Amino acid sequence: MKKTITTHTAEESMALAKKLGGLLTPGDVLTLEGQLGAGKTTFSKGLAQGLGVTRTVKSPTFTIMKAYKGHMPFYHMDVYRLEDSDEDLGFEEYFHGEGVTVVEWPQFIEEYLPKERLEITIEYLEEDSRKITFEARSPHFERICKELDE
């Protein structure tokens, strides 16, 4: 199932992500794709707010993963630097843990990702407008996508 929503400001993108964050459950894995500057970090900040994270969320580009405390743990991964790595860094611990995991640049660790996940693609349209596409890879995420309309 695919769902596309267009936002016209960074605040709208964050509000959509915050709503999504409020619908997620422990063990949920989301992948986040988009060009540099598309708004992946902005979206992640909104997700964190929906999960009750109060700390400032920053891109984990140089650390690969940052963990935040909220209503449940929020694991924010940027695996761009793992493009040519075959090393298993213990992803399963996060993917099947007690928190929500967001993976930026998921194509670099495709073989480690769970089959059941929510794939999110953010496309730059103009100025602050973004086309955000959600592709649900399980009935659980299909239900969540439907709730985004309510």
N, C-alpha and C positions, 0 to 999 in steps of 0.2 A: 504494500500500500504506500502510495506517495501522496504527500500533501505539500502545497506551496503557499507561502504567505509572503506578501510584500510589505516591508516596513519603510517608512519615509524619514525616520530620524534615528539617531543612535539610541535615544530614550525609548522609542517604540521597540527596537530590537532587544534592548535590555528587559523591557517589560514582558515581552513574549518569552524570553529565556527564563525570567523569574517565575512566570506562570508554569512553564515546563518544569523547572526545578521543584516546584511545590507538588508536582504529580509523580515524581520519581521515587523509587524504592531501593533499599539496599541491594547491591549487586548489579544495578543497572549500568550498562556501558553505552556511551554515546561516542560516535566518531564525528569529528568536525573538520570539514574541508573547505578550502577557499584560498584564493590568492593572497599574497602578502597585502595587508591593508584592507582586506574584505570585511573585517569585523569579528574575527574569531575570538579575540581576547575580550572585546566588548560583550559578545554573547556569553562567554564564560563568566564574566562578572555578574551578569543577570542570573545565570544558573546558580551561582554561588549565593546570591541574595535569596533566591527561592529555597535554598537549602539551609538558610539561617546563618550563613557565614558572615561575620562582621569585619574580618580583616580585609585589607585591600588585596585584590587578586591581580597578579601580574603574570605576563607570559613566562612560562618556565623554559624558555629557549635554551638557556645555558646550563640548566640543572636537570633537564629532561622531565622531572616530575616535582610538583609541589603539592603538599597535603594541607588541607584546611579543616578546621573543626566548625561544625554547624549542628543542625538537628541530627545529621549523620555525617561521616567524613566525606570530603570532596577531594578527589584526586584529579589534578589537572596535569596532563602529560603533553609534552611537545616532543615528538620522537623524530623530528627532522634530522637531527644529528646522527640517527641510527641508520641512515639510508644504506650504507654498505656494511652494516654490522650483522653478524650471524649469532651474536651473543644473546642468550636468554637471560633477561634481567629480572625474572620473577614476576612477570606481568599477571599471572594467574592469581597471585596473592591479592592483587587489587581488583581484578575483574570479577572475582568470586567472593569478595570480602563484604564488609559491613557498610561500605559507602557507595558513592556514585563516582564513576570514572569517566572523564572526558579525554579523548585522545585526538590531538591535532596531528595532521600528516599521517593518518592511519595506514596508508599504503606501504609504509616502511616496516610495519610489523603485522601485516595482514595474516600471516600464519599463526600468530598468537591470539588474535581477536576471537571472542566468542561469536558463534553464528547468530545468536539472539542479541540484537543490538539495535540502536536507533542511529541511522546515518543522517547527518545534517550537512548540507552544502550551502554555503553563503556566497552569493554572487553580487558583485558590485554593479549597480545599475547607473547611478549618477549621484553626485554630491553625497547625501547621507542615505539614499534609498538602496535597499538591499532586497534581493530575492532569496528567501530562505526555504530550502526544500528539505522535507523530512521524509526519510524512507524507513518505514517500520519493518524490521526483520523478525517479528514475532507477534503473536496475538496481543501480548502484554503491551507492546509499543503501539500497536494499532489502536488499542483502547485509549492510550495516552494521547495520541495524535487527534483522535476524535474529541477528546476533552479540551483540547486547545481552542476549539470553536466556541465552547460554552462560556 
